[in-house]
């Protein structure tokens, strides 16, 4: 585990993991809060790494201290259910695999209606806590302790490329990932990551994911949509990951919509809708655009489809329902009075 200023969540994570692991290694990258005093209570080894704007360098430094045959990597705001540790130990006995994908379940405090991968949380699940929903993300976090298995990527670091596909297994063990620290998604955090990504872009070393993340930062945080648009087009140009491309297309459509380029926005939203790769926001925004263009029936159809898909946020569902009823009423009036 690598940490920095994680006092908000670290103790619960370490307390939960400690009974189930043979060795606990924590590398601090410059904490100024109570992170170190918390880590000392649980870690077999607590080391320090001078931060150099490279997550993989810090991760690989932490791996260098591991002495057990298998390594499990967790973040300071992640928990694995106690019963699942037995399944991880069973997986580690495999001779067939050198690494395993686990499912990182990223919980969110509000409904992400603009994301195709967002799912509503089960209120009866104790691990969902107070969160309304989550994203599931497959990620290699359990792997053999081998010098050839290393992280790469200064940001959004991955270990997958160092393990061959045929030697990588799948596990349905969940890593419950929370965002309870209000500083985790702060503007400072976003700008720190953006600075790393900008340096990678300048050196022509940025990945498709780097461009996408930098575009989001410029759109949401720095308020520079022109740069965001440039980076999103680069994501599409690289063209390695269809999922990332779909996100880039939807974000481009949003930029066009905001900028008043309605024909361009409609074209992209239609493309996403027809390919079934867009989120619920595609249905809503495409409906609005069609209604603006006078196509009330198509707009109403999309809103009906949106409601059929399901909207978790009651207030938003009420707004969409009211909008649909108004459109249906307008269609009915037009049919009864063709000259209107």
N, C-alpha and C positions, 0 to 999 in steps of 0.2 A: 504494500500500500504506500502511495505517496500522498503527503498531506501538506496543507498550508492553511492556517487559521480556520480550523475545522471544529472548534470547541462546541459549536451548536449541536452537532450530530455524532461526533466521533465516539464518545463513551458508549452510547447505545450500540453502535456497530461493533466495537471491540468486545463489549460484554457478551453480545450474542454469539460472536464467532469463536471466542477464546476456548470454550470447552470442546470444540470440534476440530481444531487444527493442531498439528504437532509442533509448528514453529510459526511465530508471528514476527514479521519484519516490517518496520515502518521507517520510511525515509521522509524527513521534513525538508521542505524547500524554502523555509524562511518565515515560519510562524512568529507572530508577535502577540498572540492571545494565549490561552491556557492549553493549547493543543499539545505541547511538549509534556506538560505535567500529567495530562490524561494518558498520553501514549506510554509514558514510563511505567504506568501501573499494569500494562498488559503485554507490552512488546518484549520478545526475547532479545531483539536487537533494534536499537533506535539509532539511525544514522542521519547525516545531514548532507544535503546536496545544494551547492550554490546554483541558484536559478539562472538559466541561460536562454530562456524563451524556447525551450525544446522539451516537450512532454516525453518524447521517446527516450531522450537522454536520461531523464530522471527515472523513468520506468526501468530502463535497462540497468541503471546503477542499482536500483533496488533488487533486481533479479540476481545481481552478482553476489549477494550475500546468502542466497537460498542454499540450503544443504540437503533438503528432502528431495526425493525423486520426482515429485509433482508439485506444481505451483498453482495456487488459486489467487487471482488478483481481485481485490474489491476496492471501491472508493469509500471515502469516509461517510458517505450518506447512503450506504447500501446495506441491505440485510438479506441473508439467506435463511429460510425457515430451518429450525433444528433438524427436523426429519429429513430434509433434503441433503444434509451433509453426508448421511450414510450412503445415499445414492451417488454422490460425488466420489466417495471413497471406492465404491464398487466400480465406477467408470474408470478410475485411475489404475485399476488392476488390469486393464485391457492391454494386450500386446498388439492389437490391430491399429490403435490410434495413438497419435502424439499430442492431440489437442481436441477440445470439445467446445462447440457452441453452446452457451447457455442463453436463456432468454432474459434480457434486461427489461424489466417492466418499469418504465418511467412514469411515475404518477404526476398528475397535474391537478392544481387546485380549482380549475374551472373547465367548463366544456370547451373543447377545441373543435368547434363546428367547421372550421376551415381546414381541417386535416383529414385526409382519407384514412389514416392509420389510427386515429383516435377511437378508443372504445370506452363505453361506460363501465365504471367500476361496480362490482357487486358490493352493496352496502353490508352484506352479511360476512364478507371476507375481512378478518381482522387486520390483514396486511394492507388493505386499501385505505385504512384510517379514515380521514375526513375528505379524501380526494374524490372528485367526481369521475375521473377517468384516467386513462393511461395510454401510452404507446408501448408496444412490444418490439424489442430490437434484438435480433440475434447477434451475439458477440462472443468471441473466443476469450474465455477467462480462466479456463482450466487447461493446463498444458504441461508437457514433460519438462523437467529441468535439464535443458540441453543447451550448450553454447550456441548452437545454430539457430535456436528459437529466440528471436529478438524483436522488439518493437521498432517500427519505422513511422516516420511522419512527425514533424515538429508539433503539429496540433491535430486533433482527431487521430491520435496514434493508434495503430493497428498492429497486431501480432500475426494476423492471418497469413500475410504474404510469405512468412518464413516457415509455414507448415504446408506441405502438399495437400491438395484437396482430398486425395484418397486416404490420407492419414488423419483427416479431421472428422470427428464424429459429431452427432447431434444429441443434445440432452434437453429435456423439457424442464429441467430445474430452473426455477425463477430467481433472479436477482431483483429484489425489491428496491428500486432507486427512487429516493424522495428528494424534493426540493423544499426543505423546511427552513434552510438558512436564507434569510432575506437578501444576503449579499451575493448568493450564488449567481443570480441573474441580474445583478446590478449593472448600471451603465459602465462602471469601472471594469467589471469582469468582461463585458462585451468588447470594450475598447482595447483591453489587454490582448485578447485573442485576435482582434482585428489587426493590431500592430504586427503580430507574428505573421498573420496571413498576408499582409501587405508586403512584408519583406520577402516572403516566399514568391509572391507574384512578381515582384521586381527582379528576382533572380531566375524567373521562369521555372520555378520548382514547385509551384502550387498544384494541388490535385483538383479534381472536379469538385470534391466536397469543400475544399478550401475556398474556391471561387463562389460556391453557393452560400457558404456561411458568411463570407465577406460581403456578398451582395445583400444578405438579410440585415447585416449590421449597418450598412450604408442606408438602407431603406428605412429601418426602424429607429436607429439611434443617431447617426450623423445627419440624417435627413438629406441625403444626396442621391436622389433617384437616378440621375444620369449615370453615375458610377455604378450603381446597382444594376442598371440595365446593361451596361457594358459587360459586367461580370456574369450576368445571367446568360447572355449570348455566348460567352466563353464556355459556360457549362454545357450548352447545347452543341457547341462546336467540338468539344472533347468527346462527347457522346459515348461514354463507357458504361454508364449505369442508367437504365430506363427509369428507375424510381426517382433518381435525382433530376433527370430531365423533366419528368412530370411536375415536380415541385418548381423547377425553374420556369417552365411554361406558365404555370398558374400564377407565379409571382410576377412574371412579365405582363400577363393579362391584367393583373391588379394595377400595375404601373400605367399601362395604356388607359385603363378605365379612369384612374385618378387624373390623368393628364388630358382627358377629353378625346383621346384617340379611340372613339367608340367602335368604329369598324374593325380596327386591328384587335381590340379587346374581344369583340364578338367572335372573330375568326378563331382566336386561340381558345376561348371558352367552348366553342363548338367542337374544336379538335379534341379537347380534353373530355368533353361529355361523350362524344362518339367513341372514343377509345376506352372509356370507362376507367380512366386513370386519375380523374380529378376528384376533389373533395366535395363535401356538401356545399361549400361556398360557390363552386362552379354552377350548380343548379340555381342557387339564389341570384348570383350576379348575371348569369346568362338570361334568366327570367326577366330581371330588371331591364336589361338591354333590349330584349325583344319587345317588351311592353313599351319602352321609349320609342321604339321603331314602329309601333302600332300593331304588332302581332300579339294581340291579347290572348288568343287561344293557346298559342305555343307557350307563352309566359305562364298561363294558368296551369298548363299540363306539367311544366317543370316544378312549379310550387307544390302541386299535388304529389309529384314523385318525391320531392324533398320531405314532405310530411310523412309519406309512406315509409321512407327510409328511417325516419325517426329523429326527433330533435330532443335532446336531453334537457336543455335549458327551458324551463316553463315559460319565462318571459319572452324568449325568442320564438318559441313555438306559438305563443299567443299572437305575436306580431305577424308571423308568416300566415297564420290562419286568417287573421283580419285582412291582410293584404289580398289573400286568395279570394275571400268572400267579396271584397270590393271589386276585384277584376271580374269575377263571375257575374256579379250584378251588372257591371258595365257591359259585358258581352250580352247578357239577357236583354238589356235595354236596347242595345244596337240591333239585335235580332227582331225585336218587336217594333222598332222604329228605324227601318233601314236608312232613312234619309238623315238621321242624326249624324 
